[in-house]
Amino acid sequence: MVSLKTYTIIYATLFISATIQVLIESAGLLEKTYWIAFWIIIILSLLKAILVAGWFQHLRYEPPSLSYLILIGVGAALALTLAASYSIQ
């Protein structure tokens, strides 16, 4: 059984990273320093996805091939996000 402390740490990490993302977007950093803000948001989103998928969806107990398949999907999503960001500017 997982302890309450572990869930609290994961919750705090998710909450803090989401708050940082909102602050970056509301502070106007996307207009001033677009690529720095973009990569900070991407890294924080990836961290949140890894925490949720790895911990709450129990991927750590699955075979490694399933994790690699999910990484391919994350890479595809990142590539599409990069392509969309180039079309905006």
C-alpha positions as CSV (number, residue, x, y, z in Angstrom):
1,M,0.0,0.0,0.0
2,V,1.3,3.4,-0.9
3,S,1.6,5.9,1.9
4,L,-0.2,9.2,2.1
5,K,3.1,10.9,2.1
6,T,3.9,9.6,-1.4
7,Y,0.5,10.8,-2.7
8,T,1.0,14.2,-1.1
9,I,4.4,14.6,-2.7
10,I,3.0,13.7,-6.1
11,Y,0.1,16.1,-5.6
12,A,2.3,18.9,-4.5
13,T,4.6,18.4,-7.5
14,L,1.7,18.4,-9.9
15,F,0.1,21.5,-8.3
16,I,3.4,23.5,-8.3
17,S,4.2,22.6,-11.9
18,A,0.7,23.6,-13.0
19,T,0.9,26.8,-11.1
20,I,4.2,27.6,-12.7
21,Q,2.7,27.0,-16.2
22,V,-0.2,29.3,-15.5
23,L,2.2,32.0,-14.2
24,I,4.3,31.8,-17.3
25,E,1.3,32.2,-19.5
26,S,-0.3,35.0,-17.5
27,A,2.9,36.9,-17.1
28,G,3.2,37.3,-20.9
29,L,6.4,35.4,-21.2
30,L,5.0,33.7,-24.3
31,E,5.0,37.0,-26.1
32,K,8.4,38.2,-24.8
33,T,10.6,35.2,-24.7
34,Y,8.6,32.6,-26.6
35,W,11.1,29.8,-26.9
36,I,12.2,29.9,-23.3
37,A,8.6,29.9,-22.0
38,F,7.7,27.2,-24.6
39,W,10.4,24.8,-23.4
40,I,9.7,25.4,-19.7
41,I,6.0,24.5,-20.3
42,I,7.0,21.5,-22.4
43,I,9.3,20.2,-19.7
44,L,6.8,20.7,-16.9
45,S,4.1,19.0,-19.0
46,L,6.4,16.1,-19.6
47,L,7.1,15.8,-15.9
48,K,3.4,15.8,-15.1
49,A,2.7,13.2,-17.7
50,I,5.4,10.9,-16.4
51,L,4.2,11.3,-12.9
52,V,0.6,10.6,-13.8
53,A,1.3,7.8,-16.2
54,G,4.1,6.2,-14.3
55,W,2.5,6.3,-10.8
56,F,-1.3,6.4,-11.1
57,Q,-1.6,4.3,-14.2
58,H,0.9,1.7,-12.9
59,L,3.2,1.7,-15.9
60,R,6.1,0.9,-13.7
61,Y,4.7,-2.7,-13.4
62,E,4.2,-3.1,-17.2
63,P,6.8,-4.6,-19.6
64,P,9.3,-2.0,-20.9
65,S,8.0,-2.4,-24.5
66,L,4.8,-0.7,-23.5
67,S,6.7,2.2,-22.0
68,Y,8.6,2.6,-25.2
69,L,5.4,2.6,-27.2
70,I,4.1,5.5,-25.0
71,L,7.4,7.3,-25.4
72,I,6.9,7.2,-29.2
73,G,3.5,8.8,-28.7
74,V,5.0,11.5,-26.5
75,G,7.7,12.1,-29.2
76,A,5.0,12.4,-31.8
77,A,3.0,14.9,-29.7
78,L,6.1,16.9,-29.1
79,A,6.9,17.0,-32.9
80,L,3.4,18.1,-33.7
81,T,3.6,20.8,-31.0
82,L,6.9,22.1,-32.4
83,A,5.4,22.1,-35.9
84,A,2.4,24.0,-34.7
85,S,4.6,26.6,-32.9
86,Y,6.6,27.2,-36.1
87,S,3.4,27.9,-38.0
88,I,2.3,30.5,-35.4
89,Q,5.3,32.7,-35.8
